[in-house]
Structure formats: C-alpha cells, structure tokens
Amino acid sequence: MPLLNPLDLAQAGALLALVTWYLGVKRLEIPEANLPHPALAIKMLGAVLFIALNGMLLRTLHHYADVPFRLEAMVRSTLVQSAFSLFWSLLALAAMVIATRRGLRALWMVGAVLLGVVVAKLFLVDLANTGTVERVISFIGVGILVIVVGYFSPVPPKSQEKIS
C-alpha cells in the first residue's frame, strides 16, 4: 500500500525519534547540548513534514494513476499539478484554521503564503493546460478552499506588544 509502505513508515519513525530525542534533551537541560531554539525546530520539522507528505502524494499518484515516477513525467502531468494545487490548498487551509484557533499569527502567515503560491501556480502552470478536466477541477477546488479559508480562518490579532 502506498500510504503504509516501508519508506513512509521509516520516515515517520525517524521523525518521531528526532522529536523524542529533542524533547528528552530539552527536558534534561544538558548545558553542553547546542539545540536549536524550539521555534526553529518546529519550522524545520514543518518543512521536513511538508516534503515527506508531498513525496507520499507523488508515490500514491504513481501507484494508483500510473504516472511514471520520473521528474519530467511528473512535472508534465496535469494530474500531478492539479493534485499539488489541491493538496497545498488543503495544507494551507489546515494551517490557517489551526492558527486562528490558537492565535498563532506566524503560522497563519505561512498558510497564506502557501495559498499565494498555489494561486500563482494556478495561473503560471495550470493555466497552460487548457481544456483538461484536471485544470477545471483544480481551479474550482482551490476556489472553494479559498472561500472556506476566508470564512473559517480570519487573521489572528497581533500579540499585545509592550509599549515603552
């Protein structure tokens, strides 16, 4: 199964081991341990998770839609491009809703930037594939998700800054 293959399980195990190690060292407060700031560690984990999820999406499309697992074939595939647009929109929606609920303005901005990348990709890449069903689904799906973001996820307020 492409969602539970050994590569994905190994990546998940490695990420879990890194997070467990980081939290363990942080809890012990070892002075000679040069650990990154927790905010940087979370950003790095988010980037690695984004790349891993995109790889999982590509392997799933390769397995179920018979898209050749080569860079050139995947870049040219309208199915892959549409799947990226919808998947990135869903990730942006999830990030922005979580950020609104928890008041994390920086995470909301990450989601907004990802949504901006999707809109730019729609016009620069997906618009070149005129007349395909994938393009139509991509445009409609992303449009609906942008409307959902606007409804469920307003910008969190700025944190209270200390006025001196």
Phi and psi in degrees as a GROMACS rama.xvg file:
@    title "Ramachandran Plot"
@    xaxis  label "Phi"
@    yaxis  label "Psi"
@TYPE xy
-68.3145  -24.5391  PRO-2
-83.3105  -21.9036  LEU-3
-124.025  37.7127  LEU-4
-79.8577  164.554  ASN-5
-59.1446  -33.5037  PRO-6
-64.1504  -46.1373  LEU-7
-65.6257  -39.9929  ASP-8
-65.2378  -39.3498  LEU-9
-66.3833  -40.9329  ALA-10
-64.3977  -43.2266  GLN-11
-63.254  -41.1301  ALA-12
-64.5363  -40.4937  GLY-13
-65.7548  -42.5865  ALA-14
-63.6528  -42.0409  LEU-15
-63.0067  -40.5486  LEU-16
-64.4872  -41.198  ALA-17
-64.4223  -44.1205  LEU-18
-65.1363  -42.705  VAL-19
-62.5324  -43.5268  THR-20
-61.5847  -47.3312  TRP-21
-59.6706  -46.7724  TYR-22
-66.4021  -36.5989  LEU-23
-65.665  -44.426  GLY-24
-66.9599  -38.2956  VAL-25
-64.104  -40.4301  LYS-26
-68.3359  -36.6049  ARG-27
-75.9637  -18.1519  LEU-28
53.4858  54.8085  GLU-29
-74.2158  120.754  ILE-30
-66.9322  -32.07  PRO-31
-84.8207  -1.19943  GLU-32
-81.091  116.523  ALA-33
-89.9007  81.7738  ASN-34
-92.4215  147.458  LEU-35
-68.7094  157.691  PRO-36
-57.3432  144.471  HIS-37
-55.0909  -35.8877  PRO-38
-64.7189  -39.8865  ALA-39
-67.8335  -39.067  LEU-40
-63.0168  -39.0988  ALA-41
-68.0292  -38.8687  ILE-42
-63.7357  -43.0293  LYS-43
-64.7156  -41.553  MET-44
-63.8815  -39.8585  LEU-45
-62.883  -41.8838  GLY-46
-65.2412  -43.3184  ALA-47
-65.543  -40.2828  VAL-48
-66.0854  -38.8373  LEU-49
-61.2456  -45.3909  PHE-50
-65.7097  -41.7449  ILE-51
-64.9713  -40.9969  ALA-52
-67.2962  -37.104  LEU-53
-66.028  -39.3983  ASN-54
-62.4472  -39.36  GLY-55
-64.8101  -39.6784  MET-56
-62.534  -44.9439  LEU-57
-63.7739  -41.3378  LEU-58
-66.316  -36.9632  ARG-59
-65.5614  -43.3709  THR-60
-64.1085  -37.1871  LEU-61
-62.7961  -43.198  HIS-62
-73.2122  -46.8655  HIS-63
-89.3352  -31.2309  TYR-64
-107.135  5.6186  ALA-65
56.0492  36.031  ASP-66
-81.0887  124.448  VAL-67
-56.665  138.058  PRO-68
-85.5113  62.6605  PHE-69
-132.917  147.342  ARG-70
-57.4574  -48.1153  LEU-71
-61.0448  -43.4844  GLU-72
-66.9177  -37.6392  ALA-73
-72.9143  -35.8881  MET-74
-66.9194  -36.4373  VAL-75
-81.5521  -16.1176  ARG-76
-72.9989  123.524  SER-77
-68.6499  -30.0522  THR-78
-64.9452  -44.4866  LEU-79
-64.2239  -43.9167  VAL-80
-64.146  -41.3288  GLN-81
-66.7818  -40.2307  SER-82
-63.3837  -41.0893  ALA-83
-60.1625  -45.4428  PHE-84
-59.5498  -48.0874  SER-85
-69.0797  -40.9051  LEU-86
-65.8238  -45.5044  PHE-87
-64.8565  -34.9898  TRP-88
-65.3713  -41.2627  SER-89
-64.1109  -40.6185  LEU-90
-64.2394  -41.05  LEU-91
-63.8017  -42.9303  ALA-92
-60.2933  -46.3205  LEU-93
-61.8565  -44.7302  ALA-94
-63.2093  -41.6162  ALA-95
-72.2905  -36.321  MET-96
-68.6102  -44.2251  VAL-97
-61.4938  -41.7255  ILE-98
-64.4237  -39.6559  ALA-99
-66.3211  -42.8169  THR-100
-66.0065  -34.1633  ARG-101
-100.967  -3.41188  ARG-102
72.4313  32.7757  GLY-103
-99.2685  92.993  LEU-104
-64.4854  -37.6376  ARG-105
-63.9991  -41.5961  ALA-106
-66.0769  -36.9557  LEU-107
-62.1765  -40.5687  TRP-108
-65.2107  -37.1778  MET-109
-61.4633  -44.3866  VAL-110
-62.9537  -39.9444  GLY-111
-65.9096  -39.6926  ALA-112
-65.0142  -41.9682  VAL-113
-63.026  -39.3966  LEU-114
-66.3831  -36.8622  LEU-115
-64.1473  -39.1124  GLY-116
-62.8255  -39.6162  VAL-117
-64.2377  -44.5416  VAL-118
-63.7303  -42.5353  VAL-119
-62.6094  -41.2752  ALA-120
-63.3538  -38.2951  LYS-121
-58.2872  -44.1305  LEU-122
-81.5058  -30.5061  PHE-123
-89.6951  -34.5564  LEU-124
-108.681  -54.1648  VAL-125
-70.5463  -29.3231  ASP-126
-67.3737  -21.7534  LEU-127
-68.8877  -23.7103  ALA-128
-92.2746  63.163  ASN-129
-68.7372  142.823  THR-130
82.7206  6.81345  GLY-131
-98.3484  149.471  THR-132
-64.0358  -37.0164  VAL-133
-60.7313  -39.3682  GLU-134
-65.423  -43.2687  ARG-135
-62.9229  -45.791  VAL-136
-62.7566  -40.7961  ILE-137
-61.7015  -48.6959  SER-138
-63.6194  -46.1119  PHE-139
-66.2465  -44.7828  ILE-140
-61.6752  -46.5612  GLY-141
-65.7046  -38.9806  VAL-142
-60.6194  -44.6514  GLY-143
-63.3041  -42.3168  ILE-144
-65.9684  -35.0822  LEU-145
-65.3022  -40.0808  VAL-146
-63.8204  -41.7857  ILE-147
-63.3453  -41.0095  VAL-148
-60.2242  -45.6637  VAL-149
-61.9091  -31.6638  GLY-150
-81.9286  -47.518  TYR-151
-90.4044  -14.1973  PHE-152
-136.463  72.7204  SER-153
-69.4291  162.791  PRO-154
-64.6057  129.066  VAL-155
-64.2949  148.648  PRO-156
-67.2185  155.273  PRO-157
-64.6529  148.949  LYS-158
-67.5066  152.815  SER-159
-67.1946  113.54  GLN-160
-90.7249  145.492  GLU-161
-77.6779  121.542  LYS-162
-93.8925  123.799  ILE-163
